[in-house]
C-alpha cells in the first residue's frame, strides 16, 4: 500500500513538473513587440471533414469553421519580450468575430507564439499604442484589462500619461452605461462628446499587466 501511494505521489510530481515545463516552454516561445501593420490578408481555410455516427451508419461530415483566418505582416518597432532577429514578422491570426480588432490601429503591442514551427497571434491579446510627449509608447487605461478575473495578482497601477497628439474617442454612439464602463473617470475626461484619456500605461507595464492576468491564466504561471 505504501508503495502504491508513493507511485501516486511520484506520478503527481511528474505531471506537475510536466505542466510547469510546458508553461515555461510556451513562455519561452512568446514574442511580444510594438508593431506597425504592413498587411493583413484573409485566408480561406480548406473544408475539413470528420467522421460522424448517425444511427448504424457512418457519415463523413464537414467540420464547421467558427473562426476566420488571416495572415498578418508587421514591422517590429520595438521588441519587448522573446528572441526575433528580423525587422518584420509574419504570423497567423484566428478571430471569431471577423477582421481582428487590433488591425484598425496603426500601432499596437502584439503577442505571438510558436506552434509547430509557425507563429500565431495570442487570441485577442493586444494594446493600441500612441506616442507620448516623452517619446515613448503607451496605451490609455483599459477597464477590461484591470478587471480581469486574476485582478488580485495585478501590481501595475495606471499613471498619468502625456500623450503627444490630441487623443480622444467619440461617445455619440454609446449608451451611458457603456461610457461609464469603457471610459470611467478619473481615467478619462469626458468633454464635448469625447473621452479624453488621462491615465494609461507604458509598454513595459502593459506587458507586466498581461503577465499577471491573461498569461498567468493561460500558461498557469
Secondary structure, DSSP 8 states (H G I E B T S, - for coil): -HHHHHHHHHHHHHHHHHHHHHHHHHHHTEEEEEEEEEEEEEE-----EEEEEETTEEEEEE----SEEEEEEEEEEEEEES---SSEEEEEEEETTSS-GGGGSSEEEEEEEEETTEEEEEEEEEEE-EEBTTS-EEEE--HHHHT-TTGGG-----EE--BSS---EE-TTS-HHHHHHHS-TTTEEEETTEEEE-EEEEHHHHHHHHHTTHHHHHHT-
